Each structure stands twice: as C-alpha cells, then as structure tokens.
Amino acid sequence: MPALPTFLLFLSAAMVVALTPGPGIFYIVARTLAGGRSEGLASSVGLGLGGLVHVVAGAVGLSALVMASAQAFTALKIAGAVYLIWLGIKTWREARVAAPAEVTTTGSRRAFREGIVVEALNPKTAAFFLAFIPQFVDPAGPVAAQFIVLGLISVALNTSVDLVVTVWAAKARHGLVKRPSLVTRMRQASGAVMCGLGGALLFARRAS
C-alpha cells in the first residue's frame, strides 16, 4: 500500500471526485426521477459493478506498463495531475449544464443491467482510472494489487454517493428540478477543489 500521507491524499481526492455532480450522478438522478427509488438503486449498483471492469483491466495494463518502462509510468502520473486540473476546469465551465438526460422507466432489473453496460463500456471511466489512481501507487510495491485496492475504494465511494443521491432524489423528485442554482454552485466548488488537488500533486512530484 502507499505511504499513509499518500493514502490520505488519495482518500481526499477520491471523495471529492465521488461528490462531484457529473454524468454518473445525473444519470442516477434521471433514472430515479423516471422510475423511482428502486430503479435508481438498481442503476447505482449496476454502475458500481461496471466500474469494477475498469479496475481489473487497469490493474493488468498498469502493471505491464510499470514493468516495461518506469519513465512511462512517471509520464502517466504527471498526465493524471493535468487531467485532474482539466476535469476541475471542465466541471466549473459546465456547472450550469445541470439538466439530467431524459430516460424512460424500464424496471429495476433492466436498470441494473443497463447500469453495468453503461459504465463498463464508458471509455471516459477507463481513462479516468488510468489517469487518477497511478498518482497514488508506489512503483516499488505490488502495483497491480495497489491499483485494485485503490480502485475498489474509489468504486465504493462513488457507489455510496450514488446510493445517497438516489434516496435524496426519490424524496425530492419534484423539488430537485426547481433548484438548478444549487447544483451549479456544487459543481463550481467541486471544480475548484479538483484544480487545487491536481496542482498540489503536480507540485509535489516536481519537488521530489
């Protein structure tokens, strides 16, 4: 496992990412608004299982990368910090795009299956895991095992937030769509924090 300070930094960054209202959360909200709590919960669990596909695939690929080239691993870590900054800027700029996509109710079982497929086939999720998690992996340790552990933690945090959002959206199905300014402020704050985390990580690497 990474050193304690690095692990705590990972938890902070992963929590910020999980709490950032993005496509996944809006997808869950949309499913909940369309089909109610049961469909939203099924979609949340489905997305979580779909995310595990990227964790396993990323662990295998990252392990091969580290074994082949330490320089490539370092470049990937730097790209991860830049990615966090870019994601923060993008989140801030798109803060006002808060309307969830329209979906139709399909039932819990289908919502569960579709959640898995949506996440497993999402290339942005794969790119995120490969850019984000390597920043916190110790190249001197078992890289694949570290990637899987950190990936599982990240997926668990994301799924936990999705479940909470589902319950919240189910209770406020009508009021939620009437307060877009609240979602806007949340996205702007999250974007600023993500930029700060990316900058801190990039600075730390340059100083090492």
C-alpha positions as YAML, in Angstrom:
chain: A
units: angstrom
residues:
- id: 1
  name: MET
  ca: [0.00, 0.00, 0.00]
- id: 2
  name: PRO
  ca: [1.09, 3.62, -0.47]
- id: 3
  name: ALA
  ca: [2.50, 5.57, 2.45]
- id: 4
  name: LEU
  ca: [-0.08, 6.92, 4.89]
- id: 5
  name: PRO
  ca: [0.15, 10.59, 3.72]
- id: 6
  name: THR
  ca: [-0.28, 9.47, 0.09]
- id: 7
  name: PHE
  ca: [-3.20, 7.22, 1.03]
- id: 8
  name: LEU
  ca: [-4.92, 10.02, 2.93]
- id: 9
  name: LEU
  ca: [-4.42, 12.31, -0.06]
- id: 10
  name: PHE
  ca: [-5.96, 9.63, -2.25]
- id: 11
  name: LEU
  ca: [-8.99, 9.35, 0.04]
- id: 12
  name: SER
  ca: [-9.45, 13.13, -0.07]
- id: 13
  name: ALA
  ca: [-9.18, 13.28, -3.84]
- id: 14
  name: ALA
  ca: [-11.38, 10.21, -4.36]
- id: 15
  name: MET
  ca: [-14.05, 11.67, -2.08]
- id: 16
  name: VAL
  ca: [-14.03, 14.95, -3.98]
- id: 17
  name: VAL
  ca: [-14.37, 13.05, -7.25]
- id: 18
  name: ALA
  ca: [-17.22, 10.95, -5.84]
- id: 19
  name: LEU
  ca: [-19.08, 14.01, -4.56]
- id: 20
  name: THR
  ca: [-18.66, 15.98, -7.78]
- id: 21
  name: PRO
  ca: [-22.00, 16.09, -9.60]
- id: 22
  name: GLY
  ca: [-21.16, 14.68, -13.02]
- id: 23
  name: PRO
  ca: [-22.66, 12.48, -15.74]
- id: 24
  name: GLY
  ca: [-22.90, 9.46, -13.44]
- id: 25
  name: ILE
  ca: [-24.81, 11.30, -10.74]
- id: 26
  name: PHE
  ca: [-27.08, 12.96, -13.27]
- id: 27
  name: TYR
  ca: [-27.73, 9.57, -14.83]
- id: 28
  name: ILE
  ca: [-28.75, 8.21, -11.42]
- id: 29
  name: VAL
  ca: [-30.94, 11.23, -10.75]
- id: 30
  name: ALA
  ca: [-32.61, 10.84, -14.13]
- id: 31
  name: ARG
  ca: [-33.31, 7.14, -13.54]
- id: 32
  name: THR
  ca: [-34.70, 7.92, -10.10]
- id: 33
  name: LEU
  ca: [-36.89, 10.75, -11.35]
- id: 34
  name: ALA
  ca: [-38.22, 8.49, -14.10]
- id: 35
  name: GLY
  ca: [-38.63, 5.18, -12.27]
- id: 36
  name: GLY
  ca: [-38.48, 5.91, -8.57]
- id: 37
  name: ARG
  ca: [-36.17, 4.77, -5.79]
- id: 38
  name: SER
  ca: [-35.96, 1.08, -6.75]
- id: 39
  name: GLU
  ca: [-34.85, 1.84, -10.29]
- id: 40
  name: GLY
  ca: [-32.35, 4.41, -9.07]
- id: 41
  name: LEU
  ca: [-30.85, 2.00, -6.54]
- id: 42
  name: ALA
  ca: [-30.57, -0.72, -9.19]
- id: 43
  name: SER
  ca: [-28.83, 1.69, -11.55]
- id: 44
  name: SER
  ca: [-26.40, 2.75, -8.82]
- id: 45
  name: VAL
  ca: [-25.35, -0.82, -8.07]
- id: 46
  name: GLY
  ca: [-25.09, -1.54, -11.79]
- id: 47
  name: LEU
  ca: [-22.77, 1.40, -12.33]
- id: 48
  name: GLY
  ca: [-20.62, 0.22, -9.44]
- id: 49
  name: LEU
  ca: [-20.22, -3.27, -10.91]
- id: 50
  name: GLY
  ca: [-19.45, -1.77, -14.29]
- id: 51
  name: GLY
  ca: [-16.70, 0.28, -12.69]
- id: 52
  name: LEU
  ca: [-15.04, -2.90, -11.42]
- id: 53
  name: VAL
  ca: [-14.40, -3.90, -15.02]
- id: 54
  name: HIS
  ca: [-12.17, -0.86, -15.44]
- id: 55
  name: VAL
  ca: [-10.41, -1.54, -12.14]
- id: 56
  name: VAL
  ca: [-9.36, -5.04, -13.19]
- id: 57
  name: ALA
  ca: [-8.44, -4.01, -16.72]
- id: 58
  name: GLY
  ca: [-6.48, -1.02, -15.45]
- id: 59
  name: ALA
  ca: [-4.58, -3.12, -12.91]
- id: 60
  name: VAL
  ca: [-3.40, -5.53, -15.59]
- id: 61
  name: GLY
  ca: [-2.45, -2.79, -18.03]
- id: 62
  name: LEU
  ca: [-0.74, -0.59, -15.44]
- id: 63
  name: SER
  ca: [1.31, -3.49, -14.10]
- id: 64
  name: ALA
  ca: [2.59, -4.24, -17.61]
- id: 65
  name: LEU
  ca: [3.36, -0.55, -18.15]
- id: 66
  name: VAL
  ca: [5.42, -0.25, -14.97]
- id: 67
  name: MET
  ca: [7.37, -3.40, -15.74]
- id: 68
  name: ALA
  ca: [8.15, -2.14, -19.24]
- id: 69
  name: SER
  ca: [9.08, 1.47, -18.52]
- id: 70
  name: ALA
  ca: [9.47, 3.47, -15.31]
- id: 71
  name: GLN
  ca: [9.63, 6.64, -17.42]
- id: 72
  name: ALA
  ca: [6.24, 5.85, -18.96]
- id: 73
  name: PHE
  ca: [4.79, 5.36, -15.51]
- id: 74
  name: THR
  ca: [6.09, 8.77, -14.40]
- id: 75
  name: ALA
  ca: [4.65, 10.39, -17.51]
- id: 76
  name: LEU
  ca: [1.29, 8.79, -16.76]
- id: 77
  name: LYS
  ca: [1.34, 10.14, -13.22]
- id: 78
  name: ILE
  ca: [2.05, 13.66, -14.49]
- id: 79
  name: ALA
  ca: [-0.76, 13.28, -17.01]
- id: 80
  name: GLY
  ca: [-3.02, 12.34, -14.11]
- id: 81
  name: ALA
  ca: [-2.39, 15.62, -12.31]
- id: 82
  name: VAL
  ca: [-3.04, 17.55, -15.52]
- id: 83
  name: TYR
  ca: [-6.20, 15.51, -16.00]
- id: 84
  name: LEU
  ca: [-7.48, 16.48, -12.55]
- id: 85
  name: ILE
  ca: [-6.88, 20.16, -13.32]
- id: 86
  name: TRP
  ca: [-8.60, 19.81, -16.69]
- id: 87
  name: LEU
  ca: [-11.52, 17.99, -15.10]
- id: 88
  name: GLY
  ca: [-11.85, 20.73, -12.50]
- id: 89
  name: ILE
  ca: [-11.86, 23.46, -15.15]
- id: 90
  name: LYS
  ca: [-14.36, 21.49, -17.25]
- id: 91
  name: THR
  ca: [-16.60, 20.97, -14.23]
- id: 92
  name: TRP
  ca: [-16.53, 24.68, -13.45]
- id: 93
  name: ARG
  ca: [-17.25, 25.71, -17.05]
- id: 94
  name: GLU
  ca: [-20.11, 23.24, -17.39]
- id: 95
  name: ALA
  ca: [-21.55, 23.95, -13.94]
- id: 96
  name: ARG
  ca: [-24.71, 25.40, -15.40]
- id: 97
  name: VAL
  ca: [-25.41, 22.32, -17.53]
- id: 98
  name: ALA
  ca: [-27.48, 20.69, -14.81]
- id: 99
  name: ALA
  ca: [-30.45, 19.15, -16.59]
- id: 100
  name: PRO
  ca: [-30.36, 15.34, -16.46]
- id: 101
  name: ALA
  ca: [-30.89, 13.45, -19.69]
- id: 102
  name: GLU
  ca: [-34.38, 12.18, -20.30]
- id: 103
  name: VAL
  ca: [-34.83, 8.47, -19.70]
- id: 104
  name: THR
  ca: [-37.86, 6.24, -19.59]
- id: 105
  name: THR
  ca: [-38.76, 3.85, -16.81]
- id: 106
  name: THR
  ca: [-37.69, 0.28, -17.56]
- id: 107
  name: GLY
  ca: [-37.91, -1.59, -14.25]
- id: 108
  name: SER
  ca: [-35.24, -2.41, -11.68]
- id: 109
  name: ARG
  ca: [-33.75, -5.48, -13.37]
- id: 110
  name: ARG
  ca: [-33.24, -3.77, -16.68]
- id: 111
  name: ALA
  ca: [-31.96, -0.63, -14.94]
- id: 112
  name: PHE
  ca: [-29.39, -2.80, -13.14]
- id: 113
  name: ARG
  ca: [-28.21, -4.46, -16.37]
- id: 114
  name: GLU
  ca: [-28.09, -1.17, -18.24]
- id: 115
  name: GLY
  ca: [-26.09, 0.41, -15.43]
- id: 116
  name: ILE
  ca: [-23.41, -2.26, -15.76]
- id: 117
  name: VAL
  ca: [-23.22, -1.90, -19.54]
- id: 118
  name: VAL
  ca: [-23.22, 1.90, -19.48]
- id: 119
  name: GLU
  ca: [-20.26, 2.03, -17.08]
- id: 120
  name: ALA
  ca: [-18.32, -0.93, -18.46]
- id: 121
  name: LEU
  ca: [-18.43, 0.49, -21.99]
- id: 122
  name: ASN
  ca: [-17.66, 4.06, -20.96]
- id: 123
  name: PRO
  ca: [-14.15, 4.93, -22.23]
- id: 124
  name: LYS
  ca: [-14.08, 8.05, -20.07]
- id: 125
  name: THR
  ca: [-14.25, 5.86, -16.96]
- id: 126
  name: ALA
  ca: [-11.31, 3.78, -18.17]
- id: 127
  name: ALA
  ca: [-9.30, 6.91, -18.93]
- id: 128
  name: PHE
  ca: [-10.14, 8.35, -15.52]
- id: 129
  name: PHE
  ca: [-8.95, 5.30, -13.59]
- id: 130
  name: LEU
  ca: [-5.72, 5.11, -15.59]
- id: 131
  name: ALA
  ca: [-5.05, 8.81, -15.06]
- id: 132
  name: PHE
  ca: [-6.17, 9.16, -11.45]
- id: 133
  name: ILE
  ca: [-5.12, 6.06, -9.49]
- id: 134
  name: PRO
  ca: [-1.48, 5.76, -10.69]
- id: 135
  name: GLN
  ca: [-0.67, 9.04, -8.94]
- id: 136
  name: PHE
  ca: [-1.06, 7.26, -5.60]
- id: 137
  name: VAL
  ca: [0.59, 3.91, -6.44]
- id: 138
  name: ASP
  ca: [4.07, 3.16, -5.11]
- id: 139
  name: PRO
  ca: [6.10, 1.79, -8.09]
- id: 140
  name: ALA
  ca: [8.33, -0.12, -5.66]
- id: 141
  name: GLY
  ca: [5.42, -2.17, -4.36]
- id: 142
  name: PRO
  ca: [2.95, -4.62, -5.92]
- id: 143
  name: VAL
  ca: [1.49, -2.23, -8.50]
- id: 144
  name: ALA
  ca: [-1.45, -4.34, -9.66]
- id: 145
  name: ALA
  ca: [-2.56, -5.11, -6.09]
- id: 146
  name: GLN
  ca: [-2.35, -1.44, -5.11]
- id: 147
  name: PHE
  ca: [-4.33, -0.42, -8.18]
- id: 148
  name: ILE
  ca: [-7.07, -2.93, -7.38]
- id: 149
  name: VAL
  ca: [-7.32, -1.87, -3.72]
- id: 150
  name: LEU
  ca: [-7.42, 1.85, -4.54]
- id: 151
  name: GLY
  ca: [-9.80, 1.17, -7.42]
- id: 152
  name: LEU
  ca: [-12.17, -0.76, -5.17]
- id: 153
  name: ILE
  ca: [-12.12, 2.09, -2.66]
- id: 154
  name: SER
  ca: [-12.86, 4.60, -5.42]
- id: 155
  name: VAL
  ca: [-15.73, 2.50, -6.79]
- id: 156
  name: ALA
  ca: [-17.13, 2.00, -3.27]
- id: 157
  name: LEU
  ca: [-17.08, 5.75, -2.62]
- id: 158
  name: ASN
  ca: [-18.74, 6.51, -5.96]
- id: 159
  name: THR
  ca: [-21.42, 3.88, -5.41]
- id: 160
  name: SER
  ca: [-22.08, 5.07, -1.86]
- id: 161
  name: VAL
  ca: [-22.61, 8.62, -3.10]
- id: 162
  name: ASP
  ca: [-24.85, 7.34, -5.90]
- id: 163
  name: LEU
  ca: [-26.99, 5.46, -3.38]
- id: 164
  name: VAL
  ca: [-27.32, 8.53, -1.17]
- id: 165
  name: VAL
  ca: [-28.21, 10.66, -4.20]
- id: 166
  name: THR
  ca: [-30.83, 8.10, -5.21]
- id: 167
  name: VAL
  ca: [-32.55, 8.27, -1.82]
- id: 168
  name: TRP
  ca: [-32.33, 12.05, -1.81]
- id: 169
  name: ALA
  ca: [-33.67, 12.37, -5.36]
- id: 170
  name: ALA
  ca: [-36.50, 9.96, -4.61]
- id: 171
  name: LYS
  ca: [-37.59, 12.15, -1.70]
- id: 172
  name: ALA
  ca: [-37.29, 15.37, -3.69]
- id: 173
  name: ARG
  ca: [-38.37, 14.24, -7.15]
- id: 174
  name: HIS
  ca: [-40.28, 17.44, -7.81]
- id: 175
  name: GLY
  ca: [-38.25, 19.97, -5.85]
- id: 176
  name: LEU
  ca: [-34.89, 18.98, -7.34]
- id: 177
  name: VAL
  ca: [-35.60, 20.26, -10.82]
- id: 178
  name: LYS
  ca: [-36.73, 23.60, -9.41]
- id: 179
  name: ARG
  ca: [-33.33, 24.47, -7.85]
- id: 180
  name: PRO
  ca: [-30.71, 24.32, -10.62]
- id: 181
  name: SER
  ca: [-28.68, 27.09, -8.95]
- id: 182
  name: LEU
  ca: [-27.83, 24.76, -6.05]
- id: 183
  name: VAL
  ca: [-26.39, 22.15, -8.41]
- id: 184
  name: THR
  ca: [-24.45, 24.88, -10.21]
- id: 185
  name: ARG
  ca: [-22.78, 26.07, -7.01]
- id: 186
  name: MET
  ca: [-21.92, 22.50, -6.01]
- id: 187
  name: ARG
  ca: [-20.24, 21.83, -9.37]
- id: 188
  name: GLN
  ca: [-18.29, 25.10, -9.26]
- id: 189
  name: ALA
  ca: [-16.97, 24.38, -5.75]
- id: 190
  name: SER
  ca: [-16.03, 20.82, -6.68]
- id: 191
  name: GLY
  ca: [-14.26, 22.01, -9.82]
- id: 192
  name: ALA
  ca: [-12.17, 24.49, -7.84]
- id: 193
  name: VAL
  ca: [-11.16, 21.83, -5.29]
- id: 194
  name: MET
  ca: [-10.19, 19.37, -8.02]
- id: 195
  name: CYS
  ca: [-7.98, 22.00, -9.68]
- id: 196
  name: GLY
  ca: [-6.30, 22.61, -6.33]
- id: 197
  name: LEU
  ca: [-5.68, 18.90, -5.77]
- id: 198
  name: GLY
  ca: [-4.24, 18.49, -9.25]
- id: 199
  name: GLY
  ca: [-1.92, 21.44, -8.76]
- id: 200
  name: ALA
  ca: [-0.76, 20.16, -5.37]
- id: 201
  name: LEU
  ca: [0.00, 16.71, -6.77]
- id: 202
  name: LEU
  ca: [1.89, 18.15, -9.73]
- id: 203
  name: PHE
  ca: [3.95, 20.43, -7.46]
- id: 204
  name: ALA
  ca: [4.78, 17.55, -5.11]
- id: 205
  name: ARG
  ca: [6.15, 15.45, -7.94]
- id: 206
  name: ARG
  ca: [8.34, 18.28, -9.24]
- id: 207
  name: ALA
  ca: [9.78, 18.80, -5.77]
- id: 208
  name: SER
  ca: [10.59, 15.09, -5.30]
...
